[in-house]
Amino acid sequence: MKNATAQPIIKNLLSHIVNKQSWTTEAMTVPTNNYTSLDHLRHEQTSVFARMPQLVALSSDLPEPGSTLARDTTSFPLLLTRDHAGEVRAFANVCAHRGAQIVSDGRDCSRRLTCPYHAWSYDMQGTLVSVPDQKAFPQITVPGPGLREFAVYEGHGTIWVTLDLNTTASIDPQLGAIADDLDSFGIKDYDYWRSHHFDLDMNWKLVIDTFLEPYHFASLHRNTVGPLFVANLCHAERFGHHVREVLPRQTLVDLIDTPPDNWKLEPHSALVYVLFPNTVFVMQIDHIETWRVTPDPHDPSKSTCDLDFYIPKLPETASESSHWERNWQLTIDTVIDEDFAAMTRVQRGLVSNVASAIRIGSNEPALGMFHTSLAEALQT
């Protein structure tokens, strides 16, 4: 983050630390029904997930021409390619012949996309280029129309797609000042390292909720990451529908005696961004995490989450490998054993219908911003 952006944030956080105060805003409530109702889930799918741009990858996921990335979405399997001109393309990962998935989930590099079912083949621009026994399909032209393509946006090291079958209009994720942050991180230069897929017994919003307040650090994370951070304090701002949250580490107080023009925020915080609607982007001291959440299309109490881990350069020594393995294990253990375990129990409590609403405290500003942003998107 640029020093000009970081300075007022750091000053604000240091003031709160010195005065032993949390950031406060207005408290609010969210209907329990928003986490448990199938009708509400369908409203989210049609008004948000089917219409608004979604972050589906980082530029690092498609590092060179011929790179492919296949991943699932709420609507259909998605295929991203970087064609041989270096442009990112987005397609439904659905063969024009019989609807088979052409490329298996995950990353690869290829000159041609060949369906495993009947070997219909496509180039990196989605054009149908080969059909075995083509004379059996007199209506098919080769080369000719192939994969269903969607508008895609690549910028600031991120890749966005709108999963709307009825439009190919250009995409603008409207990142605002967050674009400057992403550029300052140099995320294009990071390497993809590892992924983990979670099948979860919780509403998709609970996954995002757990990233948006440090109020729980002192209790839920008291034996893991909690001691590293200042409990119950964050700095939060909205940019359009997106949210930036700064979680200060205990080391932030070390900056009190250093010149503000030399301040850097990344070594003394975790920078958490909700890249609306469903991706949490985390800039840690030495790596990047993206948490992409997908609602179950039929059950509001289920979702999936895909964690992707990016590092400055792939490990070359045993010591480097050990460092990243420790980082990875701490992340996975904390989230599975603490955050997601707690959120699974929260979902059970919400489904019980004991309470009609959940409470968001005045000390949980980022959480309130996300839910306000989502409510606004559902009204448009």
C-alpha positions as CSV (number, residue, x, y, z in Angstrom):
1,M,0.0,0.0,0.0
2,K,1.2,3.5,-0.8
3,N,2.6,5.5,2.1
4,A,0.1,8.3,1.4
5,T,-2.8,5.8,1.9
6,A,-1.2,4.0,4.8
7,Q,-0.3,7.0,6.9
8,P,-3.8,8.1,8.0
9,I,-4.8,4.5,8.6
10,I,-1.8,3.9,10.8
11,K,-2.4,7.1,12.7
12,N,-6.0,6.2,13.3
13,L,-5.1,2.7,14.5
14,L,-2.3,3.9,16.8
15,S,-4.6,6.5,18.4
16,H,-7.1,3.7,19.1
17,I,-4.4,1.4,20.5
18,V,-2.9,4.2,22.8
19,N,-6.4,5.0,24.0
20,K,-7.4,1.4,24.3
21,Q,-10.5,1.9,22.1
22,S,-12.0,-0.1,19.3
23,W,-13.2,1.5,16.1
24,T,-16.9,2.2,16.6
25,T,-19.7,2.8,14.2
26,E,-23.5,2.2,14.3
27,A,-24.6,-1.2,15.4
28,M,-27.1,-3.1,13.2
29,T,-29.0,-6.3,12.8
30,V,-29.3,-8.8,9.9
31,P,-32.3,-11.1,9.6
32,T,-31.5,-14.7,10.4
33,N,-33.6,-15.6,7.4
34,N,-30.9,-14.2,5.2
35,Y,-28.8,-17.2,6.1
36,T,-31.5,-19.9,6.1
37,S,-34.1,-19.1,3.5
38,L,-34.1,-20.8,0.1
39,D,-36.1,-17.9,-1.4
40,H,-33.4,-15.4,-0.1
41,L,-30.7,-17.6,-1.6
42,R,-32.5,-17.6,-5.0
43,H,-32.7,-13.8,-4.8
44,E,-29.0,-13.6,-4.2
45,Q,-28.3,-15.9,-7.1
46,T,-30.4,-14.0,-9.6
47,S,-29.7,-10.4,-8.4
48,V,-26.0,-10.8,-7.5
49,F,-24.3,-13.9,-8.6
50,A,-25.8,-14.0,-12.1
51,R,-25.4,-10.3,-12.8
52,M,-22.4,-8.8,-11.0
53,P,-18.7,-9.3,-11.9
54,Q,-17.0,-11.9,-9.8
55,L,-13.3,-12.3,-9.2
56,V,-12.4,-15.8,-10.5
57,A,-8.6,-15.7,-10.5
58,L,-5.4,-13.7,-10.3
59,S,-3.3,-13.0,-13.3
60,S,-0.7,-15.4,-11.7
61,D,-3.2,-18.3,-12.3
62,L,-2.6,-17.9,-16.1
63,P,1.1,-17.2,-16.2
64,E,1.8,-17.7,-19.9
65,P,0.1,-18.1,-23.3
66,G,-1.6,-21.5,-23.4
67,S,-2.4,-21.5,-19.6
68,T,-5.8,-22.8,-18.6
69,L,-7.7,-22.7,-15.3
70,A,-10.9,-24.7,-14.8
71,R,-13.1,-24.0,-11.8
72,D,-16.7,-24.4,-10.6
73,T,-19.2,-21.6,-10.1
74,T,-22.7,-21.4,-8.8
75,S,-24.1,-21.5,-12.4
76,F,-21.8,-23.8,-14.5
77,P,-18.2,-25.0,-14.8
78,L,-16.0,-22.1,-16.0
79,L,-12.8,-22.3,-18.1
80,L,-10.3,-19.5,-18.3
81,T,-7.5,-19.4,-20.9
82,R,-4.7,-17.1,-21.8
83,D,-4.6,-17.3,-25.6
84,H,-1.4,-17.1,-27.7
85,A,-1.7,-13.3,-27.9
86,G,-1.6,-13.1,-24.1
87,E,-5.3,-12.2,-23.7
88,V,-7.5,-13.8,-21.0
89,R,-10.6,-15.6,-22.3
90,A,-13.6,-17.0,-20.3
91,F,-15.8,-19.8,-21.4
92,A,-18.4,-22.2,-20.1
93,N,-16.4,-25.4,-19.7
94,V,-19.1,-27.2,-21.7
95,C,-18.5,-29.0,-25.0
96,A,-20.7,-27.9,-27.9
97,H,-21.3,-31.6,-28.8
98,R,-22.9,-33.3,-25.8
99,G,-22.2,-30.9,-22.9
100,A,-19.3,-32.7,-21.3
101,Q,-16.7,-30.8,-19.2
102,I,-13.8,-30.2,-21.5
103,V,-11.0,-29.4,-19.1
104,S,-10.7,-31.0,-15.7
105,D,-10.8,-28.7,-12.6
106,G,-7.4,-27.2,-12.0
107,R,-4.5,-25.6,-13.9
108,D,-2.7,-26.7,-17.0
109,C,-1.0,-25.4,-20.1
110,S,-1.9,-26.6,-23.6
111,R,-2.1,-25.6,-27.3
112,R,-5.5,-27.1,-27.7
113,L,-8.6,-27.9,-25.6
114,T,-9.8,-31.4,-26.3
115,C,-13.0,-32.9,-24.8
116,P,-12.3,-36.3,-23.2
117,Y,-15.7,-37.7,-24.3
118,H,-15.5,-37.6,-28.1
119,A,-12.3,-35.5,-28.7
120,W,-14.0,-32.4,-30.1
121,S,-11.2,-29.8,-29.9
122,Y,-11.1,-26.1,-29.5
123,D,-8.3,-23.5,-29.6
124,M,-7.4,-21.1,-26.8
125,Q,-9.9,-18.6,-28.3
126,G,-12.8,-21.1,-28.0
127,T,-13.1,-21.8,-31.7
128,L,-14.0,-25.3,-32.7
129,V,-11.0,-26.6,-34.7
130,S,-11.5,-30.4,-34.9
131,V,-14.4,-32.9,-35.0
132,P,-13.7,-36.6,-35.5
133,D,-15.9,-38.0,-38.2
134,Q,-17.0,-34.5,-39.1
135,K,-19.2,-35.8,-42.0
136,A,-21.6,-37.2,-39.3
137,F,-22.4,-33.6,-38.3
138,P,-23.3,-31.8,-41.6
139,Q,-24.5,-28.7,-39.7
140,I,-21.1,-28.1,-38.1
141,T,-18.4,-25.9,-39.6
142,V,-14.7,-26.4,-38.8
143,P,-13.2,-24.0,-37.9
144,G,-16.3,-22.5,-36.6
145,P,-18.4,-21.5,-33.5
146,G,-17.3,-23.3,-30.4
147,L,-17.4,-22.6,-26.7
148,R,-19.8,-20.2,-25.1
149,E,-17.7,-17.1,-24.3
150,F,-18.2,-14.5,-21.6
151,A,-16.9,-11.0,-21.1
152,V,-13.8,-10.9,-19.0
153,Y,-11.8,-8.2,-17.2
154,E,-8.1,-8.4,-16.4
155,G,-6.5,-5.6,-14.4
156,H,-4.5,-4.8,-11.3
157,G,-3.4,-8.5,-11.3
158,T,-7.0,-9.7,-11.0
159,I,-9.4,-11.5,-13.4
160,W,-13.2,-11.0,-13.3
161,V,-16.1,-12.6,-15.2
162,T,-19.8,-11.9,-15.3
163,L,-21.7,-15.2,-15.4
164,D,-24.7,-13.8,-17.2
165,L,-25.9,-15.9,-20.1
166,N,-27.8,-13.0,-21.6
167,T,-25.0,-10.5,-22.1
168,T,-21.5,-10.0,-23.3
169,A,-21.3,-6.4,-22.1
170,S,-17.8,-5.2,-20.9
171,I,-17.0,-5.6,-17.3
172,D,-15.9,-3.0,-14.7
173,P,-15.5,-4.2,-11.2
174,Q,-15.4,-0.6,-10.0
175,L,-12.5,-1.2,-7.5
176,G,-12.0,2.5,-6.7
177,A,-9.0,3.1,-4.4
178,I,-8.6,-0.7,-4.0
179,A,-7.1,-0.7,-7.5
180,D,-4.1,1.4,-6.3
181,D,-3.6,-1.0,-3.3
182,L,-3.5,-4.0,-5.6
183,D,-1.0,-2.3,-7.9
184,S,1.2,-1.4,-5.0
185,F,1.3,-5.1,-3.9
186,G,2.7,-6.2,-7.2
187,I,0.5,-9.2,-7.2
188,K,1.3,-10.0,-10.9
189,D,4.8,-11.0,-9.7
190,Y,3.5,-13.6,-7.2
191,D,3.5,-17.3,-8.0
192,Y,0.5,-19.6,-7.4
193,W,1.6,-22.2,-4.9
194,R,-1.2,-24.3,-3.5
195,S,-5.0,-24.7,-3.1
196,H,-7.5,-26.3,-0.8
197,H,-11.1,-27.0,-1.4
198,F,-13.6,-26.9,1.5
199,D,-17.1,-28.4,1.4
200,L,-19.0,-26.5,4.2
201,D,-22.2,-26.9,6.2
202,M,-22.8,-23.2,6.4
203,N,-24.3,-20.3,4.4
204,W,-21.8,-18.7,2.1
205,K,-22.0,-15.4,3.9
206,L,-20.7,-17.0,7.2
207,V,-17.4,-17.7,5.4
208,I,-17.0,-14.1,4.6
209,D,-18.3,-12.9,8.0
210,T,-15.5,-14.7,9.9
211,F,-12.8,-12.5,8.1
212,L,-14.6,-9.2,8.9
213,E,-14.1,-8.7,12.7
214,P,-11.2,-9.2,15.1
215,Y,-13.7,-9.1,18.0
216,H,-13.4,-13.0,18.2
217,F,-9.6,-13.1,18.1
218,A,-9.0,-13.0,21.9
219,S,-11.4,-15.9,22.5
220,L,-11.6,-18.2,19.4
221,H,-8.0,-17.7,18.4
222,R,-6.4,-17.2,21.7
223,N,-3.9,-20.1,21.2
224,T,-3.2,-19.6,17.5
225,V,-3.1,-16.3,15.6
226,G,-4.9,-14.2,18.3
227,P,-1.8,-13.2,20.2
228,L,-0.3,-11.8,16.9
229,F,-3.0,-9.2,16.5
230,V,-4.6,-6.3,18.4
231,A,-7.9,-7.8,19.5
232,N,-11.1,-6.0,18.8
233,L,-9.6,-3.3,16.6
234,C,-9.7,-2.8,12.8
235,H,-9.9,0.0,10.3
236,A,-12.6,-0.4,7.6
237,E,-13.7,1.5,4.5
238,R,-16.1,0.9,1.6
239,F,-15.3,1.5,-2.0
240,G,-18.5,0.9,-4.0
241,H,-19.6,-2.6,-3.0
242,H,-16.1,-3.6,-2.0
243,V,-14.7,-3.4,1.6
244,R,-11.1,-2.9,2.8
245,E,-10.4,-3.9,6.4
246,V,-7.0,-3.5,8.1
247,L,-6.3,-5.8,11.1
248,P,-3.3,-4.4,13.0
249,R,-0.7,-6.7,14.4
250,Q,0.9,-6.1,17.8
251,T,4.0,-4.8,16.1
252,L,2.2,-1.8,14.8
253,V,3.1,0.1,17.9
254,D,6.8,-0.1,16.8
255,L,6.0,2.6,14.3
256,I,5.2,5.2,17.0
257,D,8.9,6.2,17.1
258,T,9.6,6.1,13.4
259,P,9.0,8.9,10.8
260,P,5.6,8.6,9.2
261,D,7.1,9.0,5.7
262,N,8.9,5.6,6.3
263,W,5.8,3.8,7.5
264,K,4.7,0.5,5.8
265,L,1.5,-1.1,6.7
266,E,1.9,-4.6,5.3
267,P,4.5,-5.8,7.8
268,H,2.3,-4.8,10.7
269,S,-1.2,-5.9,9.6
270,A,-3.3,-8.3,7.7
271,L,-5.1,-6.4,4.9
272,V,-8.4,-8.0,4.1
273,Y,-10.5,-7.1,1.1
274,V,-14.0,-8.3,0.3
275,L,-13.9,-8.2,-3.5
276,F,-17.7,-8.2,-3.8
277,P,-19.6,-10.4,-3.9
278,N,-17.9,-13.6,-2.8
279,T,-14.1,-13.4,-2.7
280,V,-11.9,-12.5,0.3
281,F,-8.5,-11.3,-0.7
282,V,-5.9,-11.3,2.1
283,M,-2.5,-9.6,1.9
284,Q,-0.3,-11.0,4.5
285,I,3.2,-10.0,5.4
286,D,4.8,-12.4,2.9
287,H,2.0,-14.0,0.9
288,I,-1.5,-13.6,-0.6
289,E,-4.6,-15.7,0.0
290,T,-7.8,-15.6,-1.9
291,W,-10.9,-17.3,-0.4
292,R,-13.5,-17.7,-3.2
293,V,-16.9,-18.7,-1.8
294,T,-19.6,-20.4,-3.8
295,P,-23.2,-20.8,-2.5
296,D,-24.9,-24.2,-2.9
297,P,-27.5,-23.6,-5.5
298,H,-30.2,-25.5,-3.6
299,D,-29.3,-25.4,0.1
300,P,-28.7,-22.1,2.0
301,S,-27.0,-24.1,4.7
302,K,-24.2,-25.3,2.4
303,S,-21.4,-23.7,0.4
304,T,-18.0,-24.4,-0.9
305,C,-14.8,-22.4,-0.5
306,D,-11.6,-22.5,-2.5
307,L,-8.4,-21.2,-0.9
308,D,-5.6,-20.2,-3.3
309,F,-2.1,-19.4,-1.9
310,Y,0.3,-17.1,-3.7
311,I,4.0,-16.5,-2.7
312,P,6.7,-14.1,-4.0
313,K,8.6,-17.0,-5.6
314,L,8.4,-20.8,-5.6
315,P,10.6,-22.4,-3.0
316,E,14.0,-23.6,-4.1
317,T,15.5,-24.9,-0.9
318,A,14.4,-27.1,2.0
319,S,14.4,-24.1,4.3
320,E,12.1,-22.1,2.0
321,S,9.8,-25.1,1.6
322,S,9.6,-25.5,5.4
323,H,8.7,-21.9,5.8
324,W,5.7,-22.1,3.4
325,E,4.6,-25.4,4.8
326,R,4.4,-23.8,8.3
327,N,2.5,-20.8,7.0
328,W,0.1,-23.1,5.1
329,Q,-0.5,-25.4,8.1
330,L,-1.2,-22.5,10.4
331,T,-3.7,-21.1,8.0
332,I,-5.5,-24.4,7.4
333,D,-5.5,-25.5,11.0
334,T,-6.8,-22.1,12.3
335,V,-9.6,-21.9,9.7
336,I,-10.7,-25.5,9.9
337,D,-10.4,-26.1,13.6
338,E,-11.5,-22.7,14.8
339,D,-13.3,-20.4,12.3
340,F,-15.2,-23.0,10.1
341,A,-15.9,-25.2,13.1
342,A,-17.5,-22.3,14.9
343,M,-19.4,-21.1,11.8
344,T,-20.8,-24.6,11.3
345,R,-22.3,-24.4,14.8
346,V,-23.5,-20.9,14.1
347,Q,-25.4,-22.2,11.0
348,R,-27.1,-24.8,13.2
349,G,-28.1,-22.1,15.6
350,L,-29.5,-19.9,12.9
351,V,-31.5,-22.8,11.3
352,S,-33.1,-23.5,14.7
353,N,-34.9,-20.2,14.3
354,V,-34.4,-19.3,18.0
355,A,-33.6,-15.7,17.1
356,S,-35.1,-13.6,14.3
357,A,-31.9,-11.6,13.7
358,I,-28.2,-11.6,14.4
359,R,-26.4,-8.6,15.9
360,I,-23.5,-6.7,14.4
361,G,-21.8,-4.6,17.0
362,S,-20.5,-1.0,16.7
363,N,-17.0,-2.6,17.0
364,E,-17.6,-4.7,13.9
365,P,-17.6,-2.0,11.1
366,A,-16.3,-4.1,8.2
367,L,-19.0,-6.8,8.9
368,G,-21.7,-4.1,8.8
369,M,-20.3,-2.6,5.6
370,F,-20.4,-6.0,3.8
371,H,-24.0,-6.7,4.8
372,T,-25.1,-3.1,3.9
373,S,-23.4,-3.5,0.5
374,L,-25.1,-6.8,-0.1
375,A,-28.5,-5.4,0.9
376,E,-28.0,-2.5,-1.6
377,A,-27.1,-5.0,-4.4
378,L,-30.2,-7.0,-3.8
379,Q,-32.4,-3.9,-4.1
380,T,-31.0,-2.9,-7.6
